[in-house]
Amino acid sequence: MVCDAYNVPSMNDMNNELNENEEPNVHAKRFYDLLKDAETELYPGCEKMSKLSFIVKLLQLKCLNHWSNKSMDALLALLKDVLPEGALVPNSFYEAKKIIRDLGLDYHKIDACGNDCILYWGEHANEESCPKCKMPRWKLNRQKGKKISQKVLRHFSITPRLQRLYMARDTAKEMRWHKEKHTNDGVLRHPADSLVWQHFDQQYPSFSIDPRSVRLGLASDGFQPFGNMSANHSIWPVVLVPYNLPPWLCMKSPYFMMTLLILGPKCPGNEIDVYLQPMIEELKQLWEVGVQTYDAFSESNFIMYAAVLWTINDFHAYGNLSGWSTKGKFTCPCCHKDTHCISLRSKLSYMGHRRFRPQNHPWRKDAKSFDGKEELRAPPIPLTGDEALMQLEQLGNISFGKGQKRKRPTDSKAYNWRKRSIFFQLPYWKNLLIRHNLDVMHIERNVSDNLVSTVMDLLGKTKDTLKSRYDLVDLGIRSNLHPIKNGNDVYKPPAPYTLSSEKKQFLCKFLANLKVPDAFASNISRCVNIHE
């Protein structure tokens, strides 16, 4: 079970691969000793269960059935008497936990302020109340009659899991794929093909010279664990992904490493930086000092370093992690102060996308099909790390916490910044070409949903509303789509992109009978009702 979970060979094969000249380090020895327990019979002649699998399954039953520690100790004592003599049954619950501790599946609980002001960690570890908002650290649980923390952050250390990637011979070999087997043919198949990766190698040659240096991507998003039935609880996992692996492995779930689990009645919002502190400190150690790691492929010890290349999230989390507010006049973080924003009747509209076309592109001079103006401007240039830090100096000191009043200065040089992101504490962060990315899933879903709703003219979902038609009147463009007033009624002329009833029915029949290859797309035919 452990060999499958960590993608390592059996202990018999492992012993044949270990180098006699250089011994594995202390962390590797502990893990290899644990694998021996996975091969050891629970008692002589027991073929169904090993010592480790027995302990793991017993602890799982304890968690699922809410057994107390005392009842667990009593059960272990009974099993020790019932099973044959020589059975490797732990004497107590404490001893059982001690055996599986080297699996590295444990986590650290860190108390947090109820208003997200601070973590009771580091210099605030012994505080009894928040020094900013004065909220007590503890609250009384009336059912159990004892004090519990206002909020708790769960921190899963990333270092031992990165070390374990090199303790298995096959995985350690795959961690060099980006350097030794990667084909540089100009096609983007892997993050190693990107300009960000190549620029990072040029900036930090001492890091990139060793192919075993780990490059990571960070993803985070919130969800409601109880679905739409209860909206009073939120969970934000923070996941790291190692990009050294080939493309058919790096995005598989066994290599997703959750490093933080942020729980609370509401999402952390801009205060997420408070909860990212333990992870950032660990990443700084992995960049500046490194950690000794045993490489089972080369059968030698080396110093492993790691760096985060970018974050991946939706647009809402983009603002929380980057510090740039994704609302208002300067919504676009890439266009920053050069965002082209127009205030319409119902909302703000972000236009001027023809700026990104080549200078000789025919759309630049096609005023009639767009906003009635020719586009002669050059595309906006994204901010470099140094330019972003210069603008962030205008903010001054920002206090975190839901109870803290925080406003941007009236100075226009601060623009849409709301905070200095904690990622700038990483020494290499300001030199990255791209620091934050939008995930494709949300963009594809939203664009396709709006496109289908508008083409099908779905009531309540279409973007072709009466207000949008009046916006065309205000802009003075596309007169054939302007609303026509007939007495008290307003007639909306049909748009050329809206389907007729016959064409809608034809499209629905096509989708109802559509079949795609396995794992290519979801079964969209289940979502279609031809009659409605």
TIKESE-620235 format. One record per residue: x, y, z of N, C-alpha, C, O, CB in turn; residue in three letters. Coordinates in steps of 0.1 Angstrom, whole numbers, plus 5000, padded with zeros to 4 digits. Glycine has a CB too. Example, Ala and Ser with C-alpha at 12.3 -4.5 7.8 and 13.67 -1.06 7.14 Angstrom:
BEGIN
513249435078512349555078513249675078514249675085511349555090ALA512849785071513749895071512950005079513450115080514149945057SER
This chain:
BEGIN
500849885000500050005000500950135000500650224992499150005012MET501950135009502850245009503650264996503850374991503750235021VAL504150144991504850144978504050204967504550284959505350004975CYS502750174966501950224956501650374958501650444949500550144956ASP501450414971501050544974502250644970501950754966500750564989ALA503450604973504550684970505350654958506450704955505550684982TYR504750554950505350524937506850474938507650524931505250644927ASN507050384948508450334950508450184948507350124950508950384964VAL509550124945509649984944509549914957509549984968510949944937PRO509449784957509449714970510749724977511749764971509049564967SER510749684990511949704998513049604994514249644995511649675013MET512749494988513749394984514549454972515749444971513049264979ASN513749524963514449584951515249714956516249744950513449624941ASP514649774966515349894971516749864977517649944975514449964982MET516849754984518049714991519149694980520349714983517849594999ASN518749634969519749604958520249734951521249734945519049514948ASN519449844952519749964945520650064954521250154948518550044941GLU520650044967521350144976522850134974523350024973520950124990LEU523550244973524950244971525650214984525350264995525350384966ASN526650124983527350084995528350194999528750195011528049954993GLU528750274990529750374993529150495000529750545010530450424980ASN527950544997527350655003526050615009525150575002527250774993GLU525950635022524750595029523650705027523950825026525050575044GLU522450665027521350765027521350845039521850805050519950695025PRO520850975038520851065050519751015060519150915058520551205045ASN519651085071518851045082517351035077516650935081518951145094VAL516851135070515451135065515151015056514150955057515151265058HIS516150985047515950875038515950745046515150655043516950875027ALA516850725056516850605064515550585071515050465071518050615074LYS514950685076513650665083512550615073511750535077513250805090ARG512550675061511550635052511850485047510850415046511650725040PHE513050455045513350315041513050215052512650105050514850305037TYR513250255065512850175076511350155076510850045080513350225090ASP510650255073509150245072508750145061507750075063508550385070LEU509450145050509150055039509349905044508749815039509950085027LEU510349885053510549755058509349705066508949585065511849755067LYS508749795073507449765080506349725071505549645074507049875089ASP506349785059505349755049505549615043504649555038505349855037ALA506749555044507049425039507049315050507049195048508449425033GLU506949365063507049275074505649215077504649295078507649345087THR505549085079504249025082503849065096504649085105504348865081GLU502549075098501949115111502349005122502649045133500449135110LEU502248885118502648775126503148665117502748665105501548725136TYR503948565121504448465112503348385105502448335112505348365120PRO503348385092502348315084501148405079500348355072501748205092GLY501148535084500048625079500448685066501348755064499848745090CYS499648645056499948695042499048805038499248875028499748575033GLU497948835045496948935041497349075045496949165039495548895047LYS498049085056498349215062499749225067500249135074497249245072MET500349345064501649365070501549455083500449495086502549445060SER502649475089502649545102502149695099501349745107504049555108LYS502649755089502249895086500749905081500049995086503149955075LEU500349815072498949825068497949805079496949865079498749725056SER498349715088497449685100497249815108496149855112498049575109PHE498349885111498350005119497550115112496750185118499750055122ILE497850135099497150235091495650215091494850315093497750245077VAL495250095088493750065087493150075101491950125102493549925082LYS493850045111493250055125493050205129492050245135494149985135LEU494050285125493950425128492850495119492150585124495250505125LEU492650445107491550495099490250465105489350545105491650435085GLN490050345111488750305118488550395130487450435133488850165122LEU489650425137489550515148489050655144488150715151490950535155LYS489550705133489050845128487650835124486850925127490050895117CYS487250735116485950725110484850705121483750755119485850615100LEU485250635131484250605142484350685155483650655164484250455145ASN485250775154485450875166485750795179485150825189484250955168HIS486750705178487150635190487950725198488750805193487850505187TRP487850715211488750785220490150715221490250605217488150805234SER491150795226492450735227492450615237493150525236493450845232ASN491650635248491550525258490950395252491450295255490650575270LYS489850415244489350295238490250225228490250105227487950325231SER491050315221492050255212493150175219493550065215492750375204MET493550225231494550155239493950015244494649915244494950235251ASP492650015248492049895252491949795241492149675243490649925258ALA491549845229491449755218492849685214492849575211490849825206LEU493849775214495249715211495649615221496249515218496249835210LEU495349635234495649535244494949405242495449295244495349595258ALA493649415238492849295235493449225223493549095223491349335232LEU493749295212494349235200495649165203495949055197494449335189LEU496449225212497749165215497549025222498348935221498549255224LYS496449015230496148885237495548785227495748665229495248915249ASP494748835218494048745209494948685198494948565195492848805203VAL495748775191496548735180497748645185498048635197497148855173LEU498248565176499348465179500548545185500748655183499748395167PRO501248465193502448515200503448565190503748495180503048415210GLU504048685192505048745183504348835173505048895164505648635175GLY503048865174502348965165502949105168503049135180500848955167ALA503149175158503749305159502649415161502549505152504649345147LEU501949405172500849495175501449605185502049565195499649425181VAL501249735181501749835191501049825204499949775205501549975185PRO501749875215501249865228500149975231499349955240502349875238ASN500250085224499350195227499050275214499750255204499850285238SER498050365215497750455204498950545201499250575190496550545207PHE499650595212500850675210501950605202502550665193501350725224TYR502150485205503150405198502850385184503650385175503450275205GLU501550365181501050345167501250475159501750465147499550305167ALA500950585165501250715158502650735155503050795145500650835166LYS503550695165504950715164505550635152506450685145505650675176LYS504950515149505450435138505150495125505950495116504750295139ILE503950555123503550605110503950755108503650815098502050595107ILE504550815118504950955118505950975106505851085100505650995131ARG506750885103507750905092507050895078507750925068508750795093ASP505750865077505150875064505051025060504951055048503650825065LEU505151115069505151255065503751305062503651405055505951285053GLY502751245067501351285065500751375076499651405076500451165063LEU501651415086501151495097501151645092501651675082502051475109ASP500551725101500551865098500651945111500551885122499251905091TYR500852065110501052155122499852245123499452305113502352235122HIS499252255135498152345137498652475142499452485152497052285147LYS498252585136498652715140497452805142496652825133499552785129ILE497252845154496152935158496153065151497253115148496052955173ASP495053115147494953245140493853335147492953285154494553225125ALA494053465145493053565150491753545143491753515131493653705148CYS490653565150489353545144489053655133488253635125488253555154GLY489753765134489653875124490753865113490853965105489654005130ASN491553765113492553745103493653845104494353875094491953745089ASP493953895116494953995118496353935118497253975111494754075131CYS496553825126497853765128497653615129496553565131498553825141ILE498853545128498953405133499653405146500553475148499653325122LEU499153315155499953295167501053205165501053085168498953235179TYR502053265159503253185153504453275153504253395151502853125139TRP505553225155506753315155506753405168506753355179506853395143GLY506853535166506953625177505553635185505553685196507253765172GLU504453595179503153595185502753465191501553445194502153655176HIS503653365191503253225195502653215209501753135211504453135194ALA503053305218502653295232501553395236501253405248503853305241ASN501153475226500053575229498753505233498453405228499953665217GLU498053575242496753525246495553605239494453565240496553535261GLU495953715232494953795225495653865213496853875214494153895234SER494853905204495453965192495954105195495154185201494353975181CYS497154145193497754275196497154385188497254505191499254275194PRO496354355177495854455168494354485171493954595174495954415153LYS493554375172492154405174491654365188490554375192491254325164CYS492654305196492354265210491354155211490854125222491854385218LYS491054085201490153965202490953855209492053825206489753915188MET490253785219490853675226491253565216490653535206489953625237PRO492353495220492853385212491853265213491753185203494253345216ARG491153245224490353135226488853165227488553285231490853065239TRP488053075225486653085227486152955234486852855234485853105214LYS485052965241484552855249483652765241482652815235483852905262LEU483952635241483052535235482152485246482552415254483952415229ASN480852525245479952505255479552355256479252305267478652575253ARG479652285245479252135245480352055252480051975260479152085231GLN481652085250482752015256483252085268483952025276483851995246LYS482852205270483252275282484752305283485352305294482952205294GLY485452335271486852365271487052475261486252505252487652245269LYS488252535262488652645253489152585240489852485239489752735260LYS488752655229489252615216489652745209489252855213488152545207ILE490452735198490952845191489852915182488952845178492152805182SER490053045181489053115172489153065158488153035151489353265172GLN490353045152490652995139491852915140492752935148490653105128LYS491952815131493152725131493652705116492852675107492852585137VAL494852725114495552705101496252575101496952545111496452815097LEU496052485091496752365091497852375080497652395068495852245087ARG499152355085500352365076500952225074501352165083501352465082HIS500952185061501552055057502952095051503052155041500651985047PHE504052055058505352085053505652025039505351915037506452045063SER506152105031506452065017507852005016508051925006506352185007ILE508752035025510151985023510251835023510851775014510952045034THR509651765033509851615033509151545021509651445017509251555045PRO508151605015507551545004508351564991508351484982506151605002ARG509051684990509951704979511151604980511651554970510451844979LEU511651584993512751494995512351354990513151274985513151495009GLN511051314993510651174990510551154975510651034971509251154997ARG510451254967510351234953511751174948511751114938510151374946LEU512851204955514151154951514451024958515550974955515151264953TYR513650984967514050854974513550734966514050624969513350854988MET512750754956512350644948513150654935513150764929510850644945ALA513750544930514650554919513950604906514450684899515250414916ARG512750544903512050584891511650734891511850804881510850494889ASP511150774902510650914903511851014903511751114896509850934916THR512950974909514151054909514651074895515251174891515251004918ALA514550964887514950974873514051074865514551144857514950834866LYS512751064867511751144860511951294864511551384856510351104863GLU512451324876512651464880513751534872513851654873512951464895MET514451464864515451524856514951534841515751584833516751434856ARG513751494839513251494825513351624818513751634806511751444825TRP513051734825513051864819514351904813514451994805512551974829HIS515451844818516751884814517451774804518051814795517751904826LYS517151654807517851544800517051484788517651444779518151434809GLU515751484789514851424779513951524772513251484762514051314785LYS513951644776513051744770513551784756514751804754513051874779HIS512651794747512951824733512551974730511452014732512151734723THR513552044727513452194724513152214709514152244702514652274729ASN511952194705511552214691510652334688510052344677510952084685ASP510552424698509752544696508252524698507452614696509952584682GLY507852404702506452374705506252374720507052314728505952234699VAL505152444725504952454739504152334744502952314742504152584742LEU504852234750504252114756504452104771503752034777504851994749ARG505352184777505652174791506152314795506552394787506752064793HIS505952344808506452474813507952504810508352614809506252484828PRO508752394808510152414804510252484790511352534787510852284804ALA509252474782509252544769508952694770509052764760508252474760ASP508452744781508052884783509152974784510252934788507052894794SER508953104781509953204782510253234797511353274800509453334775LEU509253214806509453234820510553144825511453184832508153214828VAL510453014821511452914826512852944821513752944828510952774821TRP512952984808514253004802514853134808516053144810514053024786GLN513953234810514453364816514953334830515953394835513353464816HIS514253244838514653214851516053144851516853174860513553124858PHE516253054842517552984841518653084838519753074843517452884830ASP518353184830519453284827519653374839520853414842519053374815GLN518653414847518853494858519553424870520353484877517453544863GLN519253294871519853224883520553094878520052984879518753184893TYR521753104871522452994866522852894877522952774874523653034858PRO523152944889523652854899522452764904522752644909524152934911SER521252804903520052724906519752624895519452504897518852814909PHE519852674882519452584871520452484867520152404859519052674860SER521752504871522752414867522552274871522952174864524152464871ILE521852254882521552124887520052084883519152154888521652114903ASP519851984875518451954870517551914882516351904880518551854859PRO518151874893517351834904516751944912515951924921518151744913ARG517152074910516452184916515052184912514652174900517252314912SER514152204922512752184919512052314916512252414923512052124932VAL511252314905510452434901509052404904508552294900510752474886ARG508352494911506952464916505952564910506352684906506952474931LEU504752524909503652614906502652604917502452504924502952574892GLY502052724921501152734932499752754927499552844919501652844942LEU498752684932497352694929496552704942496852634951496852584920ALA495552794941494752814953493352864949493252944940495352914963SER492352814955490952854953490152814964490452714971490352804939ASP488952884966488152844978486852764973486452774961487652974985GLY486352694982485052624979484352604992484852615003485352484972PHE483052574991482152545002482052395004481552324995480752615000GLN482552345015482552205017481152135017481052015015483252165030PRO480152215021478752165022477952205010476652195010478152205035PHE478552244999477852284987476952404989477352494998476952164983GLY475952424981475052534982474052534994473352624996474352554969ASN474052415001473152405012473552495024472652535031473052265016MET474852525025475352605036476452695031477452645027475752515048SER476252825031477252915026477952985038478653085035476553025017ALA477952925050478552995061479852925065480352945076477652995073ASN480552855055481852805058482652795045482052775034481652655064HIS483952815046484752825034486052755037486552755048485052975031SER486552685027487852615027488752665016488352665004487652465027ILE489952705019490952745009492152655010493052685018491352895010TRP492252555001493552475000494552544992494252614982493352334995PRO495852534996496952594988497852474983498352404992497752704996VAL497952454970498552334965499752374957499752474949497552254956VAL500852294958502052314950502252194941501952084945503352334960LEU502752224929502952124919504352124914504852234910501952144907VAL505052014914506452014909506451994894505951904888507251894915PRO507152094887507152094872508352024866508452014854507152234868TYR509251964875510351894869509951764862510651724853511351854880ASN508851714866508351584860507851614846507551724842507151534869LEU507751504838507251514824505751554824505151534834507451384816PRO505251604813503851654812502851554816501751584820503651714799PRO503151424813502151324816502151284831501351194835502351194807TRP503051344839503051314853502851434862502251424873504351244857LEU503351554858503351664867501951714871501851774882504151784861CYS500951684863499651734866498751624871497551634870499051804854MET499351504875498551394881498451414896499251474902499251264878LYS497251374901496951404915497951344925498151404936495651344918SER498651234923499651184933500751284935501451284946500251054928PRO501051384926502051474928501551614932502351704933502851484915TYR500251624934499751754940500051754955499751664962498251764937PHE500651864960501151864974500451984981500752094979502651884975MET499451944989498752054996499652095008500052015016497352005002MET499852225008500752275018500052365029500552375040501852365012THR498852415026498052495036496652455034496152435023498352645034LEU495952455045494452445045493852545054493952545066494052295050LEU493252645048492752765055491252745057490452745047493052895047ILE490852735069489452715072488852845079489552915086489252595082LEU487552865077486852975083485452995078485152935068487653105081GLY484653075085483353095080483253175067482353165060482553165091PRO484353255065484453335052485753315046486753275053484153485055LYS485853345033487153335026488153445032487653555036486953355011CYS489453415032490353505038490553645030490853745036491753445039PRO490253645017490353765009491753815009492653735007489453875015GLY491953945010493254005010494053965022495353975022493154155009ASN493453915033494153875045494853735043495353675052493253875057GLU494753675031495353545028496853555030497453445033495053505014ILE497453665029498953675032499253635046500353585048499453815029ASP498353665055498653625069498853475070499653425078497453675078VAL498053405063498053255064499153195055499553075057496653195059TYR499653275046500753215037502153225044503053175038500753295024LEU502253285055503553315062504353185064505553185060503353375075GLN503753075069504652955071505152895058506252845058503852845079PRO504352895048504752845035505852925029506852875024503552835025MET505753065030506753155024508053135032509153135025506253295025ILE508053115045509253095052509952965048511152955047509053095067GLU509152865046509752735041510352745027511352695024508652625041GLU509652825018510152845005511452925005512352904997509052904996LEU511553015014512753095015513953005019515053025015512553215025LYS513652915029514752825033515152735021516352705020514252735045GLN514152685013514452605002515252674991515952614983513252534996LEU515152804991515852884980517252924985518252914978515053004977TRP517352964998518553025003519552915009520752925006518353125013GLU518952825016519852725023519752585016520752515015519452715037VAL518552545012518352415006518252315017518252345029519452384997GLY518052185013517952075023518651955017518551925005516452045025VAL519351885026520051765021519051655018518151625025521051715032GLN519251595006518351495001519151384995520151394989517351564990THR518551264997519251144991518551114977517351104976519051025000TYR519351104967518951074953519150924950520250874949519751164943ASP518050854950518150704948518650674934519050554931516750644950ALA518450764924518850734910520350734909521050644903518250824900PHE521050844914522450854913523150794926524350784926522851004912SER522350754936522750694948523750784955524850734959523350554945GLU523350904957524251004964523351104971522151124967525151074954SER523951174980523251284987523551414980524651434975523651295002ASN522651514980522851644974522051744981521151714989522451644958PHE522251874978521451984984520452024974520752064963522452104988ILE519152004978518052034970517552174972517352214984516851934972MET517352254961516752384962515452384955515152294946517752494956TYR514552484958513252484952512852634950513252724958512252414960ALA512052664940511552794937510152784931509852694923512452874927ALA509252884934507952894928508052984916508453104917506952944939VAL507552934904507653014892506453104890506653214885507752924880LEU505253064895504053144893502953084901503052974907503653144878TRP501853164902500653114908499553094897499653154887500153204919THR498653004900497552974890496252984898496052914908497652834883ILE495253064894494053084901493053154892493353194881494253164914ASN491753174898490753244890490953394893491853434900489353204895ASP490153474886490353624887490153674901490853774905489453694877PHE489253624908489053664922490253644931490753734938487753604928HIS490753514930491953484938493153554933494153584941492153334939ALA493253594920494353664914494553794922495653834925494053694899TYR493453864925493553994932494053974946494754054952492254064932GLY493553864953493953834967495453804968496153844977493153724972ASN495953724958497353684959498353794953499453804959497553554951LEU497953864943498853964937498854094944499854164944498453984923SER497754134951497654264957497054364949496754474954499054304962GLY496854344936496254434927494754404927494254294924496854424912TRP493954504930492454494930491954464916492154544907491854614937SER491154364915490554324902489154384901488254324895490554174900THR488954504907487654574905487954714903489054774906486854554918LYS487054784896487154924894487754964881487654884871487954984905GLY488255084880488655144867489855074861489955054849488955294869LYS490855034870492054974865492054824868492954774875493255044872PHE491054754864490854614868491954524863492454434870489554564863THR492354544850493354454844494754464850495254574849493454474829CYS495254364856496654374862497754384852498754434855496854254871PRO497454334839498554344829498554484823499654534820498254234818CYS497354544820497254674814497554784825497854894821495954704808CYS497254754838497454844849496854984847495654994844498954854853HIS497655084847497155224846496655254832495955354829498155324850LYS497055164822496555194808495355114804495055094792497755154799ASP494655054814493454984811492355074805492155194810492854924824THR491755034794490855114786489455084792488854974790490855084771HIS488955174800487655154807486655264803486955384802487855154822CYS485455214800484355304796483155284806482755164808483955294781ILE482555384811481355374820480155374811479755474805481355484830SER479455264811478155254804476955264813477155294825478055114796LEU475755244808474555264816474555164828474155204839473355254808ARG474855044825474754934835475954894842475954834853474054824829SER477154914836478354864841479554934835479455014826478454714839LYS480754894840481954934834482354844823482154724824483154944844LEU482754894811483154814800484654834797485154944797482254854788SER485354724794486754724792486954694777486854574773487554624801TYR487354794769487454784755488854814750489754814758486354874748MET488954844738490354874732491254754730492454764731490954964741GLY490654634727491454514726492254514713493154434711490554394727HIS491854604703492554604691494054654693494854644683491854694681ARG494354714704495654754707496654644706497854664704495754824721ARG496254524709497154404710497354344696498154254694496554304719PHE496654404686496854354672498154414666498554524670495654384663ARG498754354656499954414649499554544643498354574640500454324638PRO500554634642500254774637499654774623498854864620501554854637GLN499954674615499354674601498054594600497654564589500354624591ASN497554554611496354464611495154544606494954664610496054404625HIS494254494597493154564591492154604602491354704600492454484580PRO492054534613491054574623491354704630490454764635490954464633TRP492554744630492954874636492254994629491955094636494454894636ARG492054984616491455094609489955064606489255154600492155114596LYS489454954611487954924609487154984620486854924630487754764608ASP486855114618486055184629484655144629484055134640486155334626ALA484055104618482555074617482254954625481154944631482155064603LYS483054854624482754724631482954724646482554634653483554614625SER483654824651483954824665483354954672482054954673485454824667PHE484055044677483555154685483455284677483355384684484355174698ASP483655274664483555394656484855474655484855584650482455484661GLY485955424661487155494661488255404656488255284658487555544675LYS489255464649490455384645491355364658491455454666491255454634GLU492055254658492955224669494355244665494855164657492655084675GLU495055334671496455364667497455344679498655354677496555504662LEU496855314690497755304702498555174702498155074696496955314715ARG499655174709500455054710499954974722499255034731502055084713ALA500254844723499754764734500354804747501554844747499954614732PRO499654804758500254834771501354734775501354624772499254844782PRO502354784782503554704787503254664801503154754810504854774785ILE503254534804503054494818504154544827505254574823503054344819PRO503854564840504754614850505854504853505554384854504054654863LEU507154554854508154464859508054464874507354544880509554514854THR508854374880508854364895509354494901508754534911509654254899GLY510354554896510854684902509854794901509654874910512154724895ASP509154804889508154904887506954884897506454984902507654904873GLU506554754899505454734908505854764922505054824930505154584908ALA507154744926507554774940507654924942507354974952508954714943LEU507955004931508055144932506655204934506455294942508655204919MET505555144927504255184930503755144944502955224950503355134919GLN504155034948503754984961504255064973503755064984504154844963LEU505355144970505955224981504955344984505055394995507255284976GLU504055374975503055474978501955434988501255514993502355524964GLN501855304990500855254999501155275013500255295022500555104996LEU502455275017502855275031502655145038502655045031502155395038GLY502455155051502255035059500754995058499855075061502655055074ASN500554865055499154815054498954715066499754625068498954735041ILE497854735073497454645084496454545080495454585073496954735096SER496754425083495854315079494854295090495054315102496554185076PHE493654245086492554215096491254265091491154375085492954275109GLY490154195093488854235089488354355096487554435090487854115091LYS488854385108488454495115489254625112488854735117488454475130GLY490254615104491154725102490554805090490154745080492554675099GLN490554935091490155025080491355045071492355095075489555155086LYS491155015058492255025049491855085036490955035029492854885046ARG492355205033492055275021493355305014494355335020491255405025LYS493255305001494355344992494555494993493555574994494155304978ARG495855544993496055684993495455754980495255684970497555714993PRO495155874981494555954970495655974959495256004948494056084974THR496855954962497955964952497655864941497555744943499355944959ASP497655914929497355834917498455734914498155634907497155924905SER499655754920500755654917500455524924501155424920502055714922LYS499555514933499255384939498355304931498255184932498655404953ALA497555374922496655304912495755204920495055244929497455234902TYR495755084915494754984921495354884931494754784935494154904910ASN496654914935497254834945496554844959496154954963498754864947TRP496354734965495754724979496654674989496454705001494454634978ARG497754614985498754564995499954524987499954504975498154445003LYS501054504994502254444989502154294991502154255003503554504995ARG502154214981501954074982503154014990504254054988501854004968SER502753914998503853845006504853764997505953735002503153745016ILE504453744985505353664976506653754972507653694968504653624963PHE506553884974507653964972508753944982509853994981507254114971PHE508453874993509553835002510453734997511553715002508853785015GLN510053654987510953564980511953644972511553724964510053464971LEU513253614973514253704967514153704952514553804946515653654970PRO513653604945513553594931512253644925512153654913513853454926TYR511253674933509853704928509753824919509053814909508953724940TRP510553924922510354054914511054034901510754114892511054164921LYS511853934899512553914886511853814877512353794865513953864888ASN510753764881509953674872509253744861508753854863508953584880LEU509153684849508453754838506953754841506353854838508753674825LEU506453634845505053624849504853574863505353464866504253534838ILE504253654871504153604885502853544888502753454897504353724895ARG501753584881500453524884499753484871499853564861499553624892HIS499053374871498353324859496853304862496453274873498953194853ASN496053314851494653284853494453134847494953104837493753384845LEU493653054855493452924850492452914839491552994838493052834862ASP492652824829491952824817490452774820489552814813492552724807VAL490252694830488952634833487952744835486852734828489052544845MET488152834843487152944846486953024834485753064831487653034858HIS487953064826487853144814486953074804486053134798489153184809ILE487352944801486552874791485152854795484252874786487252734789GLU484852834807483552804812482652934810481552934805483452754826ARG483253044815482453174815482253224801481153264797483253274823ASN483253214792483153264778482153174771481253224764484553254771VAL482253044772481352954765479952964770478952964762481752804766SER479752984783478453004789477753134783476553124779478453004804ASP478453244783477953364778477653364763476753414758478853484782ASN478553294756478453284741477153204738476353244729479653224735LEU477053084744475853004741474553074745473553074738475952864748VAL474553134757473353204762472953324753471753344751473653254776SER473953394747473653504738473153454725472153514720474853594737THR473753354719473353304706471953244707471153254698474353204701VAL471753174718470453104720469353204725468153164726470552984729MET469753324729468853424735468153374747466853384748467853474724ASP468853314756468253264768467853374778468753454781469253164775LEU466653374782466153474791466853474805466953374811464653464793LEU467453594809468153604821469653564820470353594830467553514831GLY470053514809471453474808472153544796473353554796471553324806LYS471353584786471953644775472553784778472053854787470853664764THR473653814771474253944773473654054763473954174764475753934771LYS472854014754472154104745470854154751469754114747471954034731ASP471054234761469854294768469454424763470154484754470154294783THR468354474768467854604763468854714768469054814760466454634769LEU469454704779470454794784471654804775472154904772470854764798LYS472054684771473254684762472954744748473754804742473754534760SER471654734744471254794731471354954733471755024724469854754727ARG470855004744470955144747472455194748472755304745470155184759TYR473255104753474755134753475255164739476055254737475555024759ASP474755084729475055114715474655244710475255314702474555004706LEU473455284715472955424712473855524717474155624710471555444717VAL474255514730475155614736476555614729477055724728475355574751ASP477055504724478255504717478155544703479155584697478855364718LEU476955544698476755594684477155494674477655534663477355724682GLY477055364676477555264667476455164665475555144673478855194672ILE476455094654475554984650474155024651473354974659475854854659ARG473755114643472355174643471355064640470155084644472255284633SER471654964633470754854630470254774642469354704641471254764619ASN470954794653470654714665470054804676469754764687471854654671LEU469854934673469255034682467754994685467054954676469355174677HIS467355004698465954974701464955074694465255184691465754984716PRO463855014690462855094683461555104693461055004697462355024670ILE461255234695460155254704458855274697458755344687460355384713LYS457855194701456555194694455455214705454955124711456255064686ASN455155344707454255374718454855344732455955404734452955294717GLY454255264740454755234753455755114752456355074762453655204763ASN455755044740456554924739457854964732457955054724455754814730ASP458854884736460254894730460554764723460554654728461254934741VAL460854784710461154664701462654654700463354744697460454674687TYR463154534702464554504701464854424687464554314687465154424713LYS465454494677465654424664466454304666467454304674466254524654PRO466154194659466954074660468454094655468654164645466353954652PRO469354044662470754054659471153944649470553844649471654054672ALA472153974641472553864631473153744638473253634632473553924622PRO473653754651474253644658473253564666473553464672475353694667TYR471953604666470953534674470253434665469853464653469853634679THR470153304669469553204661468053204661467353254671470053064667LEU467453164650466053154649465553034656466352944661465553154634SER464253014658463652894665464052764658464452664665462152904666SER464052764645464452644637465952604639466252494641464152654623GLU466752714639468152684641468552644655469452564658468952814637LYS467752704665467952664679467652514681468452434687467152744688LYS466552464674466152324675467152234668467452124673464752304670GLN467752284657468752204650469952194659470552084659469052274637PHE470352304665471552294674471352204685472252124689471952434679LEU470152204692469952124703469951974699470451884706468552154709CYS469351944687469351804682470851754680471151644682468551794669LYS471651844674473051814672473751784685474451684686473751924664PHE473551864695474251844708473651724715474451654722474051964717LEU472351694713471751574720472351444715472351344722470251574718ALA472751444702473351324696474851324695475451234689472751304682ASN475451424701476951434700477651334709477251314720477351584704LEU478651274703479451174710480951214708481351244697479151024706LYS481651214719483051254718483951144724483351054731483351394726VAL485251144721486051034727486151034742485851144748487551044722PRO486450924748486550914763487551014768488651034762486850774767ASP487151084779488051174786488351304778489151384782489351114790ALA487551324767487751444759486951554764487351674764487451414744PHE485651524768484751634773483651564781483551444780484151714761ALA482951644788481851584796480751544786480751594775481351684807SER479751474791478651424783477651534782476651544790478051294789ASN477851624772476951744770475551704766474651784768477551834760ILE475351584760474051544756473051534767471851544765474051414748SER473551514780472651504791472151644795471151654803473451444803ARG472751744791472451884794471451944785471052064786473651964796CYS471051874775470151934764468751874765468551754766470851894750VAL467851964764466451924763465851984751465652114750465651974776ASN465551904741465151954728463852024728463652134722465051844718ILE462851974736461552034737461452164744460652254741460551934743HIS462352184754462352304762463352414757463452524763462552274776GLU
